[in-house]
């Protein structure tokens, strides 16, 4: 039995020696092939696997992604701004036309540069009291009153309401001033007879 163990040990030793001889022959053959080719780059045997850096160092050297730090307050601000813009776009049909029309009106009445614009107070819209002759229904009458300078948005009815306290005199004012229509223009002069005289006529 002991003999059997020795046989196994010797056979294992012989096998190991054969493997070592084959590996040394292969190494010698590889060294000869490399020296014959005279390669410029590093060969496989020149890389020392044990001296490579650890995997964690290799991954640390890779480019790290930059993380954006955005505050929650900024995100809320952007959300509110987005909602306001959406609301403005959805309601543009309602307020957009008014805005465009008001801009057109302002451009119509815009004064060119260099033109003097004078603002007339309300009490200065009336001229001094004068007497004129007016012919209504082939009857000539002397009327005492004042000339009124029309403002934007004035109508005969609104002027009669303010000056006389009622609108029933609009046709009479149109006849006195010889107006074809009731439409008035800004800065137009309209004669307004005095209230006492007007009450006497009616």
Steps between C-alpha positions, in 0.01 A plus 500: 500500500780733579641420165186625335528841673857539386405418147232768505737760644769425245254507214368838618852638523574382149185664366587833669850495356361443151256789540778733618722402211221564252425840652868603492520389138189702417642803684830471315319466170287810578809703598671406175193596294480841671869574455483400134202721420646799695158638586481866607200462724490338838465125491269294710783387726605862574167581668523423867155400610582526867601867474169620345302749713191381683170512317360770731782740403435441130130580544579811706715636220213479254310819434235552763159632397432850629183515700292818473386636831162661441307637792138411552410870507645548149298204369181648648580837340542336159174310545306816588659685207401217266141503626475878453628475143252222421214705650598806297512297180160343568334835580662694216179490295321702767753772580721500190259687272438770761872552543556528126210741454617722785848511348350602164296776665807629678697505177220693323510776758876501549654839444815523290817622665523875531126561500380686808219334688299713737274350762188707550329482840124437507412861588709617202297289253239775495556828319393837632129573486387630161177576317432351156209506258350162423238423235270209586188430295540830311503691829814694594572513872779656706647245743755567772726213597847351483695291254601161634809312376412132450714241677561144392195285570254792525158470334218751471303301756788495752564874456128580543488277810799675660417858399117498516430202726297304242539352153177625342681800343725302265293574187484868596881513540540328164276760333678795665844377397378388153634147543402239243570208736526462874858379471750745648873530448766587752578877523179586309328824617132471600285793608307444825234762579461613861268293715259781586462601136458135405223455754321806361515364144360160596 
